Amino acid sequence: KKHVIVKRLASIENFGHMNVLCTDKTGTITVGKIRLDRVVGSDTKENTKAALYGFLNAHFQSGYANPLDQAILKRLHFDVSAWKKMAEIPYDFNRKRLSLILENHGNKILILKGAVPQVLSLCTRMELADGSIVAMNDQKKQLSHYFEKECQNGFRTLALAYGEGPQEENLIFLGFLHFFDPIKPDIIKVVADLKKAGVSLKIITG
């Protein structure tokens, strides 16, 4: 009936055999279509400069195609004709960040986006909503708490920072990129049915 050929029918598990069901999240619990929800500055309010820098980083990067950069480019649109790519420090799974060195009217700037803890560890200063730059003291704790709260709300979050030199050091924190992958409309009922059937659901996700 299901177009499956097996030697032993008992090898086809069903919910009646299960105590625990392990599943991935993206495309199973969620619809699998990541979108950029919003870009905020250090004050956690929407920020145009952070949106521009996030777009520049996604637009000029030449590494592997990924759904987060695609979501940025789909949502944001800026004129980049005045910007020129000078160098790139590609993303890797140890650094968990991607840096680009860009030039704009003779001025060079390093723009970095990546995992929040790794980016915050490189920042010594932060840019406020009015454009002023101040030293980071207890703000790192506050920004980390905000990041954790957004994670609990279901948002995947990247941090944005920039610097004046070619190295990933002594950076200025700029803001956050928040992404969202909505859950499937019927998933609440599915989870409730599993619980009613005595099946414990475990989400295995990155």
C-alpha positions in Angstrom: 0.0 0.0 0.0 2.9 2.4 0.8 5.1 1.1 -2.0 7.6 -0.3 0.4 9.2 -3.8 0.0 10.6 -5.4 3.2 11.3 -9.0 4.2 9.9 -8.7 7.7 6.9 -6.4 8.1 7.8 -6.0 11.8 10.8 -3.9 10.7 8.4 -1.1 9.8 8.0 0.8 13.0 4.8 2.5 13.9 3.8 4.7 16.7 2.5 1.7 18.6 6.0 0.5 19.0 7.5 3.8 20.1 8.3 5.3 23.5 10.5 8.1 22.1 10.4 9.7 18.7 13.5 11.7 17.7 13.1 14.1 14.8 14.9 17.0 13.2 13.4 20.5 13.3 13.9 22.2 9.9 11.3 21.0 7.4 9.8 18.6 9.8 8.6 20.6 12.8 8.9 23.9 10.8 8.0 24.7 7.2 11.7 24.8 6.2 11.7 28.3 4.7 13.9 30.6 6.7 13.1 34.3 6.4 14.8 37.4 7.8 12.4 38.8 10.4 14.3 42.0 11.4 17.6 43.7 11.8 18.2 45.6 15.1 21.0 47.7 16.5 22.6 47.6 19.9 19.4 49.1 21.4 17.5 46.1 20.0 15.4 48.4 17.7 15.4 48.2 13.9 18.5 49.8 12.5 19.2 50.8 8.9 23.0 50.8 9.2 23.0 47.2 10.6 20.7 46.2 7.8 23.1 47.7 5.2 26.1 46.0 6.7 24.3 42.7 6.9 23.3 43.0 3.3 26.9 43.9 2.2 28.3 40.9 4.0 25.8 38.5 2.4 26.0 40.2 -1.1 29.8 40.1 -1.4 30.6 36.8 0.3 31.7 34.1 -2.2 31.7 31.0 0.0 29.0 28.3 -0.1 25.4 29.3 -0.6 23.4 29.1 2.5 19.8 29.8 3.5 20.6 32.7 5.9 22.4 34.8 3.3 19.7 34.0 0.8 17.1 35.2 3.3 19.0 38.4 3.8 19.3 39.1 0.1 15.6 38.3 -0.5 14.4 40.7 2.2 16.9 43.6 2.0 17.9 45.7 -1.0 20.6 48.3 -1.1 22.7 50.0 -3.9 26.2 48.5 -3.6 27.7 50.3 -6.6 30.0 52.4 -4.4 31.3 49.4 -2.5 34.2 47.2 -3.7 35.3 43.9 -2.2 39.0 43.8 -1.2 39.3 40.5 0.7 37.4 37.8 2.4 37.9 35.6 5.5 35.4 32.8 4.7 33.2 31.1 7.2 34.4 28.0 9.0 32.9 25.9 11.7 35.6 26.7 14.2 35.4 30.5 14.0 31.7 30.5 13.2 31.9 33.8 11.5 32.4 35.4 8.0 34.4 38.6 7.4 34.7 40.8 4.4 37.0 43.8 3.8 35.2 46.3 1.7 36.2 49.7 0.3 33.8 52.7 0.0 35.2 55.9 -1.4 38.7 55.1 -0.3 37.8 54.0 3.2 38.3 50.3 4.1 36.1 48.5 6.6 35.9 45.0 7.9 32.3 43.8 8.2 31.7 40.6 10.2 28.6 38.5 10.9 28.4 35.2 12.8 27.4 33.3 15.9 26.6 35.7 18.7 29.0 34.5 21.4 32.0 34.4 19.0 31.3 37.9 17.7 30.7 39.4 21.1 34.0 38.0 22.3 35.8 40.1 19.6 34.1 43.4 20.4 35.5 46.0 22.7 33.2 48.8 21.6 29.6 49.2 20.4 27.7 51.7 18.3 24.7 53.4 19.7 21.5 54.3 17.9 22.7 57.9 17.4 25.9 56.7 15.8 28.2 57.4 18.7 30.7 54.7 19.8 31.2 53.7 23.4 33.3 51.1 25.3 31.6 47.8 26.0 31.4 47.0 29.7 28.4 45.3 31.2 26.6 45.6 27.9 27.9 42.2 26.8 25.9 40.5 29.5 22.8 42.5 28.5 23.2 41.7 24.8 23.8 38.0 25.7 20.6 37.9 27.8 18.7 39.5 24.9 20.1 36.9 22.5 19.1 34.0 24.8 15.6 35.4 25.1 15.2 35.7 21.3 16.4 32.0 21.0 13.7 31.0 23.4 11.2 32.8 21.3 12.2 30.7 18.3 14.5 33.1 16.5 17.8 32.2 15.0 20.1 35.1 15.5 23.5 36.3 14.1 25.6 39.2 15.4 27.0 42.0 13.3 30.2 43.9 14.0 32.7 46.0 12.0 36.3 47.2 12.4 38.8 49.6 10.8 41.7 47.1 10.5 42.2 43.9 8.5 42.0 41.6 11.6 39.1 40.2 13.4 39.9 42.0 16.6 39.0 45.2 18.6 35.7 45.3 16.7 32.6 47.5 17.1 29.4 45.7 17.8 26.6 46.9 15.6 23.5 44.7 16.0 21.6 41.5 15.4 20.1 39.7 12.4 16.9 37.7 13.5 15.7 34.9 11.3 12.5 32.8 11.7 11.4 29.5 10.3 7.6 29.2 11.1 6.3 25.9 12.6 3.9 23.9 10.4 0.2 24.8 11.0 -0.8 21.3 12.2 2.3 20.5 14.3 0.7 21.5 17.6 -2.0 18.8 17.1 0.6 16.3 16.1 2.7 16.9 19.2 -0.5 16.6 21.3 -1.5 13.3 19.7 2.0 11.9 20.3 1.8 12.9 24.0 -1.7 11.3 24.2 -0.3 8.1 22.7 2.5 8.1 25.3 5.3 9.0 22.9 7.9 11.4 24.1 9.1 13.8 21.3 12.8 14.8 21.2 14.0 17.5 18.7 17.5 16.8 17.3 18.8 20.0 15.7 21.9 22.1 15.2 
